[in-house]
Amino acid sequence: MASSVEGLPFAQRGEEYRRLAAEAMADAESAKSPALKVGFLRMASGWHALAMEAELAAEQQASKHKSLAPVDQRDNRKPSAGER
């Protein structure tokens, strides 16, 4: 892989993995041998799976951050006396 995704936020990792999957699909379309085509298709499938995992992690991370925010920041209202 030419670029490292380790330092990227999960959402950007998903985008990069999808780009790599598309690149592998294009390579599969232009592959001269059936074995190469299958190899590129498997690679595309792996990148696609990583993209889905990264996107799920991004959603979970966003959900976690939202649940950790004070109530008045989550739903734009001030907490009542009983919520404090």
PEBELTA-V877550 format. One record per backbone hydrogen bond with DSSP energy under -0.5 kcal/mol. CO is the residue of the C=O (numbers start at 0). NH is the residue of the N-H. If there is no record, write none. Layout:
co = [CO & CO]
nh = [NH & NH]
//
This chain:
co = [4 & 8 & 9 & 10 & 11 & 12 & 13 & 14 & 15 & 16 & 17 & 18 & 19 & 20 & 21 & 22 & 23 & 24 & 25 & 26 & 27 & 32 & 33 & 34 & 35 & 36 & 37 & 38 & 39 & 40 & 41 & 42 & 43 & 44 & 45 & 46 & 47 & 48 & 49 & 50 & 51 & 52 & 53 & 54 & 55 & 56 & 57 & 58 & 59 & 60 & 61 & 62 & 63 & 64 & 65 & 69 & 69 & 70 & 79 & 79 & 80]
nh = [7 & 12 & 13 & 14 & 15 & 16 & 17 & 18 & 19 & 20 & 21 & 22 & 23 & 24 & 25 & 26 & 27 & 28 & 29 & 30 & 30 & 36 & 37 & 38 & 39 & 40 & 41 & 42 & 43 & 44 & 45 & 46 & 47 & 48 & 49 & 50 & 51 & 52 & 53 & 54 & 55 & 56 & 57 & 58 & 59 & 60 & 61 & 62 & 63 & 64 & 65 & 66 & 67 & 68 & 68 & 72 & 73 & 74 & 82 & 83 & 83]
//
